Amino acid sequence: MKILIIGGTGLISTPMTRALLARGDEVTVYNRGKRAPDLPGGVRQIVGDRTDYAAFEVTMQAEKPFDVVIDMICYKPEEAQSLVRAFAGRVGHLIVCSTIDVYAKPAGRYPITEAEPHRPPPWDYAQNKAILEALLQEAHARGDFPVTIIRPAHTYHDGGALLHSLGGKTTYLDRLRKGKPIVVHGDGSSLWGSCHAEDVARAFVEAAGKAVAFGKTYHTTGEEWMSWNRIHAMVAEAMGAPPPALVHIPTDLLARVAKRAFISEVNFQYNNIFDNRAAHQDLNFRYTIPFAEGAARVVAWLDAHDRIENSDNDPYDDRVIAAWERQSARMVQDLHDIDA
């Protein structure tokens, strides 16, 4: 098949591009050309900025029609509208990478299915994804092109980040290695699951041109649902670090005092358990890389490339912890006799 990837050198699209080539597809990528050395041999590259909508649309309309277009970097409704103008009636299948963050939190039931209502949190990324999904589904209903939407959750790869309550900075790993305390939102019992990019990429490859996927949405998420307390312990084990000292801070308070905890407020504090059965059935999606193995691979890559930042140069976590401990001690002192 003749396949265009908008993106092509990112987290998921890099292993996807390689898999499509290995399968024998003719692959073209459209991106800004910032990561050209990462492209495998045999890939044709078109350099451009998809947010320059007029230029993007003229370039795409000058191309011969593609069998499949896979958009990995569609983040705004305007970009979805541009896709429609560029490809309506000119592509056999459009696949768009969305996110599980389009759903209401907390969910109405677990595991979350693709039918869960779309009421994203007050977060531009999530809200824009929900709007652009609706625009593309309208285009599918009009007959502009067949659309498939794939919703990964947290996806990581060997050179990527391991998440924590204050975001994704690698100082977290240095803190674990040095035995420093780790900030944890709430009581650390909410459930989370990550998925390696190699597993997620295979679902996109399988979806390409597959009629059974037309008009459908799919989850491609992790399938080890672990508490954040357990995740931190597993990352420490993967590093050969001591068991972590976890400092639990109520999520609403943490988000008010630490901007880095925004993601904990809108996402991490809720259980993230998703039903992948549709992707299993139609896209042959399989979760094959256990988190313990994946975490060890991330740490090994970061160590080999000297990418773990020195936490001694970033006192952010220590300031948050110190303030929490002071206020906790004051509360204990003020209320020590409340039940006397």
PAZAPA-4460 file (N, C-alpha, C; in steps of 0.05 Angstrom, whole numbers, plus 32768, in hexadecimal, padded with zeros to 4 digits):
% residues 340
    n_x    n_y    n_z   ca_x   ca_y   ca_z    c_x    c_y    c_z   seq   type   mol
   8011   7FE8   8000   8000   8000   8000   8011   8019   8000     1      M     A
   8006   802E   7FF5   8013   8048   7FF5   8009   8058   800E     2      K     A
   801B   805D   8021   8013   8067   803B   8022   8081   8041     3      I     A
   8012   8095   8049   801E   80AF   8053   801B   80B0   8071     4      L     A
   8030   80B6   807F   802F   80BB   809B   8035   80D9   80A0     5      I     A
   8022   80E6   80AD   8027   8102   80B5   8034   8100   80D0     6      I     A
   804D   8107   80D1   805E   8101   80E8   8074   80EE   80DE     7      G     A
   8075   80D7   80EA   8087   80C2   80DF   80A0   80BE   80EE     8      G     A
   80A8   80D1   8100   80C1   80CE   810F   80BC   80D1   812D     9      T     A
   80A4   80CE   8136   809D   80D2   8152   809D   80B8   8161    10      G     A
   8091   80BA   8179   8091   80A5   818D   8085   808B   8181    11      L     A
   806D   808C   8176   8060   8075   816B   8067   8072   814D    12      I     A
   8069   8088   813F   806C   8086   8122   8087   807C   8119    13      S     A
   809B   807E   812A   80B6   8073   8122   80B5   8055   811F    14      T     A
   80AC   8045   8134   80AA   8028   812F   8095   8021   811B    15      P     A
   8080   8031   8119   806B   802C   8105   8076   802E   80E8    16      M     A
   8086   8043   80E3   8092   8047   80C9   80A3   802F   80C2    17      T     A
   80B3   8026   80D5   80C5   800F   80CF   80B5   7FF6   80CA    18      R     A
   809F   7FF2   80D9   808E   7FDA   80D5   8080   7FDA   80BA    19      A     A
   8077   7FF1   80B1   806A   7FF3   8097   807E   7FED   8081    20      L     A
   8096   7FF8   8083   80AB   7FF2   806F   80B1   7FD4   806E    21      L     A
   80B4   7FC8   8086   80BA   7FAC   8087   80A4   7F9B   807B    22      A     A
   808B   7FA5   807C   8075   7F97   8070   8074   7F9A   8052    23      R     A
   8083   7FAD   8047   8083   7FB1   802B   8073   7FC8   8021    24      G     A
   8069   7FD9   8033   805A   7FF0   802A   806C   8007   8020    25      D     A
   8061   8017   800F   806F   802F   8005   8068   8046   8018    26      E     A
   807C   8050   8026   8077   8063   803C   8082   807F   8036    27      V     A
   8071   8093   8039   8079   80AF   8037   8073   80BC   8052    28      T     A
   8084   80CD   805B   807F   80DC   8074   807E   80FA   806E    29      V     A
   806C   8108   807C   806A   8125   8079   8070   8130   8095    30      Y     A
   8085   8140   8097   808C   814C   80B1   809F   8164   80AC    31      N     A
   80A8   8170   80C2   80B8   8188   80C0   80D5   8182   80B9    32      R     A
   80DD   8169   80B8   80F8   8162   80B1   810C   8165   80C7    33      G     A
   8102   8167   80E0   8115   816B   80F6   8123   8152   80FE    34      K     A
   8118   813B   80F8   8124   8121   8100   812A   810F   80E8    35      R     A
   8132   811B   80D2   8137   810C   80BA   814B   80F5   80BE    36      A     A
   8160   80F7   80CE   8173   80E1   80D2   8166   80C8   80DE    37      P     A
   814E   80CB   80EB   8141   80B5   80F7   8131   80A4   80E3    38      D     A
   812E   80AF   80CB   811E   80A0   80B7   812D   8088   80AC    39      L     A
   8120   8071   80AB   812D   805A   809F   812E   805D   8081    40      P     A
   8141   804E   8075   8144   804F   8058   812B   8045   804A    41      G     A
   8125   8051   8033   810D   8049   8025   80F5   805B   802A    42      G     A
   80F7   806D   803D   80E0   807F   8043   80E4   8099   8033    43      V     A
   80CE   80A1   8026   80CE   80BB   8018   80C4   80D0   802B    44      R     A
   80D1   80E7   802C   80CA   80FC   803E   80C1   8115   8030    45      Q     A
   80AB   8120   8039   80A2   813B   8030   80A5   814D   8048    46      I     A
   80B4   8163   8044   80B9   8175   805B   80A5   818C   8059    47      V     A
   8097   8191   806F   8084   81A7   8070   8078   81A9   808C    48      G     A
   8069   81BF   8090   805C   81C4   80AA   803E   81C1   80A7    49      D     A
   8033   81AC   80B3   8016   81A7   80AF   8004   81BD   80BB    50      R     A
   800F   81CE   80CC   7FFF   81E4   80D7   7FFE   81FC   80C4    51      T     A
   800E   81FB   80AE   800A   820E   8098   7FF6   8201   8086    52      D     A
   7FDC   8204   808D   7FC7   81F4   8081   7FC6   81F6   8063    53      Y     A
   7FC8   820E   8058   7FC6   8212   803B   7FDC   8203   802D    54      A     A
   7FF5   8206   8037   800B   81F9   802A   8009   81DB   802C    55      A     A
   8001   81D1   8044   7FFE   81B4   8048   7FE9   81A9   8034    56      F     A
   7FD3   81B7   8032   7FBD   81AC   8020   7FC6   81AC   8003    57      E     A
   7FD3   81C1   7FFA   7FDD   81C2   7FDF   7FF1   81AC   7FDA    58      V     A
   8003   81A7   7FEC   8017   8192   7FE9   8009   8177   7FE8    59      T     A
   7FF6   8172   7FF9   7FE9   8158   7FF9   7FD8   8153   7FE0    60      M     A
   7FCB   8168   7FD7   7FBA   8166   7FBF   7FCB   8162   7FA6    61      Q     A
   7FE4   816A   7FA7   7FF6   8166   7F90   8001   8149   7F8F    62      A     A
   7FFE   813A   7FA5   8007   811F   7FA6   7FF3   810C   7F99    63      E     A
   7FFC   80F6   7F8F   7FEA   80E2   7F86   7FDB   80D6   7F9E    64      K     A
   7FC2   80CE   7F9C   7FB4   80C4   7FB3   7FC2   80AD   7FC2    65      P     A
   7FC0   80AE   7FDC   7FCB   8099   7FED   7FB6   8084   7FF4    66      F     A
   7FBF   806B   7FF7   7FAC   8057   8001   7FA4   805D   801E    67      D     A
   7FB8   8065   802E   7FB3   806A   804A   7FC3   8083   8053    68      V     A
   7FB6   8094   8062   7FC4   80AA   8070   7FC1   80A5   808E    69      V     A
   7FD8   80A6   809C   7FD8   80A3   80B9   7FE2   80BD   80C5    70      I     A
   7FD1   80CA   80D4   7FD8   80E4   80E0   7FDF   80E0   80FD    71      D     A
   7FF8   80E3   8104   8001   80DF   811F   8004   80F9   812F    72      M     A
   8000   8110   8122   8005   8129   812F   7FEE   813D   812B    73      I     A
   7FD6   8132   812B   7FBE   8143   8129   7FB5   8149   8145    74      C     A
   7FB8   8162   814D   7FB2   816A   8169   7F9C   817F   816B    75      Y     A
   7F95   818D   8156   7F82   81A3   8157   7F6C   819F   8143    76      K     A
   7F54   81A9   8149   7F3E   81A7   8136   7F45   81B3   811B    77      P     A
   7F54   81C9   811A   7F5C   81D5   8100   7F6C   81C2   80EF    78      E     A
   7F7C   81B1   80FD   7F8C   819D   80EE   7F7B   8188   80E2    79      E     A
   7F66   8180   80F1   7F53   816C   80E6   7F44   8177   80CF    80      A     A
   7F3C   8190   80D0   7F2E   819D   80BA   7F40   819E   80A2    81      Q     A
   7F59   81A4   80A6   7F6C   81A4   8090   7F6F   8189   8083    82      S     A
   7F6F   8174   8094   7F70   8158   8089   7F59   8153   8076    83      L     A
   7F41   815C   807E   7F2A   8158   806E   7F2D   8166   8053    84      V     A
   7F36   817F   8054   7F39   818E   803B   7F4F   8181   8029    85      R     A
   7F63   8176   8035   7F7A   816B   8026   7F73   8150   801A    86      A     A
   7F63   8140   8028   7F60   8124   8020   7F44   811A   8019    87      F     A
   7F30   812B   801C   7F15   8122   8016   7F13   8117   7FFA    88      A     A
   7F0A   80FE   7FF8   7F07   80F1   7FDE   7F22   80E9   7FD1    89      G     A
   7F38   80EB   7FE0   7F52   80E6   7FD4   7F63   80D2   7FE4    90      R     A
   7F57   80C4   7FF7   7F66   80B0   8006   7F54   8098   800C    91      V     A
   7F60   8081   800C   7F51   8069   8012   7F4A   8065   802F    92      G     A
   7F5B   8070   8041   7F57   806B   805E   7F67   8080   806D    93      H     A
   7F5A   808D   8080   7F68   80A0   8091   7F68   8095   80AE    94      L     A
   7F80   8093   80BA   7F83   808A   80D5   7F8E   80A2   80E5    95      I     A
   7F82   80A7   80FC   7F8B   80BE   810C   7F91   80B4   8129    96      V     A
   7FA8   80BD   8133   7FB0   80B7   814E   7FA2   80CB   8161    97      C     A
   7F91   80C1   8173   7F84   80D2   8187   7F8F   80CB   81A2    98      S     A
   7F7E   80CA   81B6   7F86   80C5   81D2   7F6F   80BC   81E3    99      T     A
   7F75   80AD   81F7   7F60   80A5   820A   7F58   80BC   821C   100      I     A
   7F66   80D3   821A   7F5F   80E9   822B   7F46   80F8   8222   101      D     A
   7F39   80EE   820C   7F20   80FA   8204   7F09   80F2   8216   102      V     A
   7F0D   80DF   8228   7EF7   80D5   8238   7EF4   80E5   8252   103      Y     A
   7EDB   80E2   825D   7ED5   80EE   8277   7EE5   80E1   828C   104      A     A
   7EED   80F0   82A0   7EFC   80E5   82B7   7EEF   80F0   82D1   105      K     A
   7EE8   80DE   82E4   7EEA   80C1   82E2   7ED6   80B5   82CF   106      P     A
   7EDC   809D   82C5   7ECB   8090   82B2   7EB1   8086   82C0   107      A     A
   7E9D   8082   82B0   7E84   8077   82BA   7E86   805A   82C3   108      G     A
   7E98   804B   82B5   7E9C   802F   82BC   7EB8   8026   82B2   109      R     A
   7EC1   8010   82BC   7EDB   8005   82B4   7ED8   7FE8   82AD   110      Y     A
   7EE7   7FDE   8299   7EFA   7FED   8289   7EEC   8000   8276   111      P     A
   7EFA   8016   826F   7EEE   802A   825D   7EEE   801F   8240   112      I     A
   7ED6   8020   8234   7ED4   8017   8218   7ED4   802F   8206   113      T     A
   7ED5   802A   81EC   7ED4   803F   81D8   7EBA   804F   81D8   114      E     A
   7EA5   8044   81E6   7E8B   8052   81E7   7E8A   8066   81FF   115      A     A
   7E9E   8068   820F   7E9E   807A   8226   7E99   8097   821C   116      E     A
   7E88   80A7   8229   7E83   80C2   8220   7E9D   80D3   821E   117      P     A
   7E9D   80E5   820B   7EB3   80F7   8208   7EAE   8111   8218   118      H     A
   7EB8   8112   822F   7EB7   812B   823F   7ED3   812F   824B   119      R     A
   7EE5   8138   823A   7F01   813B   8242   7F05   814F   8258   120      P     A
   7F1A   814C   8268   7F1F   8160   827E   7F27   817B   8272   121      P     A
   7F29   818F   8283   7F30   81AA   827A   7F4D   81AC   8272   122      P     A
   7F53   81A1   825B   7F6F   819D   8252   7F6E   81A0   8234   123      W     A
   7F7B   81B4   8229   7F79   81BA   820C   7F7E   81A2   81FB   124      D     A
   7F93   8193   8202   7F9B   817B   81F2   7F84   8168   81EF   125      Y     A
   7F77   8161   8206   7F62   814E   8206   7F49   8159   81F8   126      A     A
   7F42   8172   81FE   7F2A   817D   81F2   7F2D   8180   81D4   127      Q     A
   7F44   8188   81CA   7F48   818A   81AE   7F47   816F   81A0   128      N     A
   7F51   815A   81AD   7F4F   8140   81A1   7F32   8137   819E   129      K     A
   7F22   813C   81B2   7F06   8135   81B1   7EF8   8143   819A   130      A     A
   7EFE   815D   8196   7EF1   816C   8181   7EFA   8162   8166   131      I     A
   7F14   815D   8162   7F1D   8155   8148   7F14   8139   8141   132      L     A
   7F11   8127   8155   7F05   810D   8150   7EE9   8110   8145   133      E     A
   7ED9   8122   8150   7EBD   8126   8147   7EBD   8130   812A   134      A     A
   7ECF   8142   8124   7ED1   814D   8108   7ED8   8137   80F4   135      L     A
   7EEA   8126   80FB   7EF2   8111   80E9   7EDC   80FB   80E7   136      L     A
   7ECE   80F6   80FC   7EB8   80E3   80FA   7EA1   80EE   80E9   137      Q     A
   7E9E   8108   80EA   7E8A   8115   80D8   7E93   8112   80BA   138      E     A
   7EAD   8115   80B5   7EB8   8111   809A   7EB4   80F5   8091   139      A     A
   7EB8   80E2   80A3   7EB3   80C5   809C   7E95   80C1   8095   140      H     A
   7E83   80CD   80A5   7E67   80C9   80A0   7E5E   80D6   8086   141      A     A
   7E6C   80EC   807E   7E65   80F8   8064   7E70   80E9   804C   142      R     A
   7E82   80D6   8051   7E8E   80C7   803C   7EA7   80D4   8030   143      G     A
   7EB3   80E7   8040   7ECC   80F4   8036   7EE3   80E0   8034   144      D     A
   7EE5   80CE   8047   7EF8   80B9   8048   7EF2   80A7   8060   145      F     A
   7EFA   808D   805F   7EF7   807C   8077   7F0A   8085   808D   146      P     A
   7F01   8087   80A5   7F11   8090   80BC   7F14   807A   80D1   147      V     A
   7F2C   8077   80DC   7F30   8066   80F4   7F3F   8078   8108   148      T     A
   7F36   8077   8121   7F43   8086   8136   7F4E   8073   814A   149      I     A
   7F68   8076   8151   7F75   8065   8164   7F7D   8076   817C   150      I     A
   7F76   806C   8194   7F7A   807B   81AC   7F8E   806D   81BF   151      R     A
   7FA7   8074   81BD   7FBB   806A   81D1   7FB7   8078   81EB   152      P     A
   7FC2   806C   8200   7FC4   807A   821A   7FE2   8082   821C   153      A     A
   7FEE   8081   8234   800A   8088   8236   801A   8074   8226   154      H     A
   8029   807E   8213   803B   806D   8202   8057   8076   8207   155      T     A
   8069   8063   820A   8085   806A   820F   8097   8059   81FD   156      Y     A
   80B0   8061   81FB   80C3   8051   81EB   80DE   8053   81F9   157      H     A
   80F2   8046   81EE   810B   8043   81FC   8119   805D   8203   158      D     A
   8114   8071   81F2   8120   808B   81F7   810D   809F   8204   159      G     A
   80F6   8096   820D   80E2   80A8   8217   80E2   80AC   8235   160      G     A
   80CB   80B5   823F   80C9   80BC   825B   80B8   80A8   826A   161      A     A
   80BE   80A5   8284   80AE   8096   8297   80A0   80AA   82A8   162      L     A
   8085   80A9   82A8   8075   80BE   82B5   8075   80BC   82D4   163      L     A
   806F   80D2   82E0   806C   80D3   82FD   8059   80EB   8303   164      H     A
   8053   80EF   831C   803F   8103   8324   8045   811F   831C   165      S     A
   805F   8125   8318   8067   8140   8310   806F   8141   82F3   166      L     A
   8065   812F   82E3   806A   8131   82C6   807C   811B   82BB   167      G     A
   8091   8122   82AD   80A2   810E   82A0   80BF   8114   82A1   168      G     A
   80C8   8127   82B2   80E4   812D   82B3   80F4   8116   82BD   169      K     A
   810C   8112   82B2   811D   80FB   82BA   812A   80FF   82D4   170      T     A
   8127   8117   82E1   8132   811A   82FC   8124   8106   830F   171      T     A
   810C   80FE   8308   80FE   80E9   8317   810F   80D0   8319   172      Y     A
   811B   80C8   8303   812B   80AF   8304   8144   80B4   8315   173      L     A
   8150   80CB   8313   8167   80D1   8323   8160   80D1   8341   174      D     A
   8149   80DB   8347   8140   80DB   8363   813D   80BE   836D   175      R     A
   8131   80AD   835D   812E   8091   8365   814A   8085   8369   176      L     A
   815C   808A   8357   8176   807E   8359   8185   8087   8372   177      R     A
   8180   80A0   837A   818E   80AB   8391   817F   80A7   83AB   178      K     A
   8167   809A   83AA   8158   8094   83C2   8149   80AD   83CC   179      G     A
   8145   80C1   83BC   8136   80D9   83C4   8118   80D3   83C4   180      K     A
   8109   80E1   83D5   80EC   80DC   83D5   80DF   80E5   83BB   181      P     A
   80C8   80D7   83B4   80BA   80DB   839B   809E   80E5   83A1   182      I     A
   8095   80FB   8395   807A   8106   8398   8067   80F3   838A   183      V     A
   8051   80EC   8398   803B   80DC   838C   8021   80E9   8391   184      V     A
   8011   80EC   837C   7FF7   80F9   837E   7FE4   80E6   838E   185      H     A
   7FD4   80F2   839F   7FC0   80E3   83AF   7FCE   80CD   83BF   186      G     A
   7FC0   80B6   83C1   7FCC   80A0   83D1   7FDB   808D   83BF   187      D     A
   7FDD   8093   83A5   7FED   8083   8393   7FDF   8069   838A   188      G     A
   7FC4   8067   838F   7FB6   804E   8389   7FA7   804F   836E   189      S     A
   7FA5   8066   8361   7F98   8066   8347   7FA8   8055   8333   190      S     A
   7F9A   804A   8320   7FA6   8036   830E   7FAD   8042   82F3   191      L     A
   7FC4   803A   82E9   7FCF   8045   82D0   7FDB   802E   82C0   192      W     A
   7FDC   8032   82A6   7FE9   801F   8295   7FF7   802C   827D   193      G     A
   8010   8025   8278   801F   8030   8262   8023   801A   824D   194      S     A
   8028   8022   8234   802C   800F   821F   8044   8018   820E   195      C     A
   8055   8004   8207   806D   800B   81F7   8065   8011   81DB   196      H     A
   8073   8024   81CF   806D   802E   81B4   806E   8017   819F   197      A     A
   807E   8004   81A3   8080   7FEE   818F   8065   7FDF   818E   198      E     A
   8058   7FDB   81A5   803F   7FCD   81A5   8029   7FDF   8198   199      D     A
   8029   7FF8   819F   8014   800A   8194   8017   800D   8176   200      V     A
   8030   800F   816D   8035   8014   8150   802A   7FFD   813F   201      A     A
   802B   7FE5   814A   8021   7FCE   813A   8003   7FD0   8134   202      R     A
   7FF4   7FDC   8146   7FD8   7FDF   8142   7FD2   7FF2   812A   203      A     A
   7FE2   8007   8128   7FDE   801A   8112   7FE5   800C   80F7   204      F     A
   7FFA   7FFC   80F8   8002   7FED   80DF   7FEC   7FDA   80D7   205      V     A
   7FE1   7FCC   80EA   7FCB   7FB8   80E4   7FB2   7FC6   80DB   206      E     A
   7FAD   7FDF   80E4   7F95   7FED   80DD   7F95   7FF7   80C0   207      A     A
   7FAD   7FFC   80B5   7FB0   800A   809C   7FA1   7FFA   8085   208      A     A
   7F8D   8007   807A   7F7F   7FFC   8064   7F6B   7FE6   806B   209      G     A
   7F67   7FE0   8084   7F56   7FCA   808D   7F39   7FD4   808F   210      K     A
   7F28   7FC9   807E   7F0C   7FD2   807C   7EFD   7FCF   8096   211      A     A
   7F03   7FBA   80A6   7EF5   7FB5   80BF   7EF9   7FCC   80D2   212      V     A
   7F0E   7FDC   80CE   7F14   7FF2   80E0   7F07   800C   80D8   213      A     A
   7EFB   800D   80C1   7EF0   8026   80B7   7ED9   802F   80C9   214      F     A
   7EDB   8048   80D2   7EC6   8054   80E2   7EC7   804D   8100   215      G     A
   7EDD   803F   8108   7EDF   8036   8123   7EF5   8045   8133   216      K     A
   7EF3   8042   814D   7F08   804C   815F   7F13   8035   8170   217      T     A
   7F2C   8037   8178   7F39   8021   8186   7F4B   802B   819C   218      Y     A
   7F4C   801C   81B2   7F60   8021   81C7   7F79   8010   81C2   219      H     A
   7F90   801C   81C7   7FA9   800D   81C6   7FB9   8015   81DF   220      T     A
   7FB1   800A   81F6   7FBB   8013   8210   7FCA   7FFD   821E   221      T     A
   7FD8   8004   8234   7FE4   7FF0   8244   7FD0   7FDE   8251   222      G     A
   7FD9   7FC6   8258   7FC7   7FB2   8264   7FD1   7FA7   827F   223      E     A
   7FE5   7FB5   828A   7FEC   7FB0   82A6   7FE2   7FC8   82B6   224      E     A
   7FCD   7FC5   82C4   7FC1   7FDC   82D3   7FCD   7FDC   82EF   225      W     A
   7FDF   7FEF   82F3   7FEE   7FEF   830C   7FEA   800A   831B   226      M     A
   7FEB   8009   8335   7FE9   8021   8345   8003   8031   8341   227      S     A
   8001   804B   8345   8019   805B   8343   802E   8053   8357   228      W     A
   8025   804B   836F   8039   8041   8382   8049   8029   8377   229      N     A
   803B   8017   836A   8048   8000   835E   805A   8008   8346   230      R     A
   8050   801B   8336   8060   8024   8320   807B   802F   8329   231      I     A
   807B   8040   833E   8094   804B   8348   80A6   8035   8352   232      H     A
   809B   8021   835F   80AB   800B   8369   80B7   7FFB   8352   233      A     A
   80A8   7FF7   833C   80B2   7FE8   8325   80C8   7FF8   8317   234      M     A
   80C5   8012   8315   80DA   8022   8308   80F4   8020   8319   235      V     A
   80F1   8022   8333   8108   8020   8344   8116   8005   8341   236      A     A
   8106   7FF0   8340   8111   7FD5   833C   8120   7FD4   8321   237      E     A
   8114   7FE0   830C   8121   7FDF   82F2   813C   7FED   82F2   238      A     A
   813F   8001   8304   8158   8010   8305   816C   8004   8318   239      M     A
   8163   7FF0   8328   8174   7FE6   833D   8176   7FFA   8354   240      G     A
   8162   800B   8357   8161   801F   836C   8153   8014   8385   241      A     A
   8157   8021   839C   8149   8018   83B4   812B   801C   83B2   242      P     A
   811B   800E   83C2   80FE   8013   83C2   80F9   8030   83C6   243      P     A
   80E7   803C   83B7   80E3   8059   83B8   80D5   8062   83D2   244      P     A
   80DD   807A   83DB   80CF   8087   83F1   80BA   8099   83E5   245      A     A
   80A1   8092   83E8   808B   809F   83DB   807E   80B4   83EE   246      L     A
   807A   80CC   83E4   806D   80E1   83F4   8053   80E7   83E7   247      V     A
   803D   80DF   83F4   8022   80E2   83E9   8016   80FD   83F0   248      H     A
   800D   810B   83DC   8002   8126   83E0   7FE6   8127   83D2   249      I     A
   7FD1   8130   83DF   7FB7   8132   83D2   7FB9   813F   83B6   250      P     A
   7FAC   8133   83A2   7FAF   813C   8387   7FA6   8159   8383   251      T     A
   7F8F   8160   838F   7F85   817B   838A   7F98   8190   8396   252      D     A
   7FA4   818A   83AD   7FB7   819D   83B9   7FD0   819E   83A8   253      L     A
   7FDA   8186   83A0   7FF3   8185   8391   7FF0   8195   8377   254      L     A
   7FD9   8193   836A   7FD5   81A1   8350   7FD4   81BF   8355   255      A     A
   7FCB   81C8   836C   7FC9   81E5   8372   7FE4   81F1   8377   256      R     A
   7FF7   81E1   8382   8011   81ED   8389   8027   81E6   8376   257      V     A
   8023   81D2   8364   8038   81C9   8352   802D   81C7   8336   258      A     A
   8035   81D9   8325   802C   81D9   8309   8033   81BF   82FB   259      K     A
   8049   81B3   8303   8051   819A   82F6   803D   8183   82FC   260      R     A
   802C   8186   830F   8019   8171   8317   7FFF   8174   8307   261      A     A
   7FFD   8185   82F4   7FE5   8189   82E4   7FDB   816E   82D9   262      F     A
   7FED   815E   82CE   7FE5   8145   82C2   7FDA   8132   82D6   263      I     A
   7FE2   8133   82EF   7FD7   8123   8304   7FBA   812B   830A   264      S     A
   7FB5   8145   8309   7F9A   814F   830F   7F86   8146   82F9   265      E     A
   7F8E   8148   82E0   7F7B   8143   82CA   7F7B   8126   82C1   266      V     A
   7F8F   8116   82CA   7F91   80FB   82BF   7F99   80E7   82D4   267      N     A
   7FB1   80E9   82DF   7FBD   80D4   82EF   7FAC   80CC   8307   268      F     A
   7F9D   80DF   8312   7F8F   80D8   832B   7F77   80C5   8326   269      Q     A
   7F70   80C1   830C   7F5A   80B0   8305   7F64   8094   82FC   270      Y     A
   7F53   8080   8300   7F5A   8066   82F5   7F59   8066   82D7   271      N     A
   7F6E   805B   82CA   7F6F   805A   82AD   7F70   803C   82A5   272      N     A
   7F59   8031   82A1   7F57   8014   829A   7F45   8013   8281   273      I     A
   7F51   800A   826B   7F43   800B   8251   7F40   7FEF   8245   274      F     A
   7F2A   7FED   8237   7F23   7FD4   8229   7F30   7FD4   820D   275      D     A
   7F43   7FC2   8208   7F51   7FC0   81EF   7F45   7FAA   81DC   276      N     A
   7F2F   7F9F   81E3   7F26   7F87   81D4   7F21   7F8D   81B7   277      R     A
   7F17   7FA4   81B0   7F12   7FAA   8194   7F2C   7FAB   8184   278      A     A
   7F41   7FB6   818F   7F5B   7FB7   8182   7F67   7F9B   8180   279      A     A
   7F62   7F8B   8195   7F6B   7F6F   8194   7F5F   7F60   817C   280      H     A
   7F45   7F64   8179   7F36   7F55   8165   7F3C   7F5F   8149   281      Q     A
   7F3B   7F79   8145   7F3D   7F84   8129   7F59   7F8B   8121   282      D     A
   7F6A   7F93   8134   7F84   7F9D   812D   7F9B   7F8C   8137   283      L     A
   7F94   7F75   8142   7FA9   7F62   814C   7FBB   7F70   8161   284      N     A
   7FB0   7F84   816F   7FBF   7F91   8184   7FC7   7F7E   819A   285      F     A
   7FE0   7F7F   81A2   7FE9   7F6E   81B8   7FFC   7F7E   81CA   286      R     A
   7FF8   7F7A   81E4   800A   7F87   81F8   8020   7F73   81FE   287      Y     A
   8038   7F78   81F3   804D   7F63   81F4   8065   7F6B   8205   288      T     A
   8068   7F85   820C   807F   7F8E   821B   8077   7F96   8237   289      I     A
   807C   7F85   824B   8074   7F8B   8267   8081   7FA5   8270   290      P     A
   8073   7FB2   8282   807D   7FCC   828B   8099   7FC9   8299   291      F     A
   809E   7FB4   82A8   80B8   7FB1   82B4   80CE   7FB0   829F   292      A     A
   80C9   7FA2   828A   80DD   7FA1   8274   80E0   7FBC   8266   293      E     A
   80C9   7FC8   8260   80C9   7FE2   8253   80D7   7FF7   8263   294      G     A
   80D2   7FF8   827E   80DE   800C   828F   80FD   8008   828F   295      A     A
   8105   7FEF   8291   8122   7FE9   8291   812F   7FF2   8277   296      A     A
   8121   7FEF   8260   812B   7FF8   8246   812D   8016   8245   297      R     A
   8119   8024   8250   811B   8041   8251   8133   804B   8261   298      V     A
   8136   8040   8279   814C   8048   828A   8167   8042   827D   299      V     A
   8169   802B   8271   8183   8023   8264   8189   8037   824D   300      A     A
   8175   803E   823D   817A   8050   8227   8182   806C   8232   301      W     A
   8173   8076   8246   817A   8090   8251   8195   8090   825D   302      L     A
   819D   807B   826B   81B8   807A   8277   81CD   8079   8261   303      D     A
   81C8   8069   824C   81DC   8067   8236   81E0   8081   8228   304      A     A
   81CB   8092   8227   81CD   80AC   8219   81D0   80C3   822C   305      H     A
   81D5   80BE   8246   81DA   80D2   825A   81C3   80E6   825A   306      D     A
   81AA   80DC   825B   8193   80ED   825A   8183   80EF   8275   307      R     A
   818D   80E4   828A   8180   80E6   82A4   818B   80FF   82B2   308      I     A
   8179   8112   82B7   8181   812C   82C2   8188   8129   82E0   309      E     A
   819A   8139   82E9   81A3   8139   8305   818E   8148   8316   310      N     A
   8181   8139   8327   816C   8144   8338   8177   8159   834C   311      S     A
   8191   8158   8352   819C   816B   8364   819A   8188   8359   312      D     A
   8197   818A   833F   8195   81A4   8332   8178   81AE   832F   313      N     A
   8165   819E   8339   8149   81A5   8336   813B   81A0   8351   314      D     A
   8139   81B4   8362   812E   81B0   837E   8110   81B0   837F   315      P     A
   8102   81B0   8368   80E5   81B3   8367   80D8   819E   837A   316      Y     A
   80DD   8185   8376   80D1   8170   8386   80D6   8174   83A3   317      D     A
   80EF   817B   83AA   80F6   817E   83C6   80E7   8195   83D3   318      D     A
   80E2   81AA   83C4   80D3   81C1   83CF   80B6   81B9   83D4   319      R     A
   80AA   81AA   83C1   808F   81A1   83C5   808D   818F   83DD   320      V     A
   809F   817C   83DF   809F   8169   83F6   80A3   8177   8410   321      I     A
   80B6   818A   8411   80BB   8198   842A   80A3   81A9   8433   322      A     A
   8095   81B6   8420   807E   81C5   8427   8067   81B3   8431   323      A     A
   8063   819D   8424   804F   818A   842D   8055   817F   8449   324      W     A
   806D   8179   844E   8074   816E   8469   8071   8183   847E   325      E     A
   8077   819C   8478   8073   81B2   848C   8056   81B5   8492   326      R     A
   8045   81B6   847D   8029   81BA   8482   801C   81A2   848F   327      Q     A
   8025   818A   8489   801A   8172   8496   8021   8173   84B3   328      S     A
   803A   817A   84BA   8042   817B   84D6   8031   8190   84E5   329      A     A
   802C   81A6   84D8   801C   81BB   84E5   8000   81B2   84EA   330      R     A
   7FF5   81A3   84D6   7FD9   8199   84D9   7FD8   8186   84F0   331      M     A
   7FEB   8174   84F2   7FEC   8161   8508   7FEE   816F   8523   332      V     A
   7FFF   8184   8524   8002   8193   853D   7FE8   81A1   8544   333      Q     A
   7FDB   81AE   8530   7FC3   81BD   8536   7FAC   81AC   853E   334      D     A
   7FAB   8193   8534   7F93   8182   8539   7F99   816A   854B   335      L     A
   7FB0   816A   8559   7FB8   8152   8568   7FA4   814B   857D   336      H     A
   7F94   815F   8587   7F82   8159   859D   7F65   815A   8594   337      D     A
   7F5F   8158   857A   7F44   815B   8570   7F32   8145   857A   338      I     A
   7F3C   812D   857E   7F2C   8117   8587   7F30   8111   85A5   339      D     A
   7F3D   8123   85B2   7F43   811E   85CF   7F29   8121   85DF   340      A     A
***
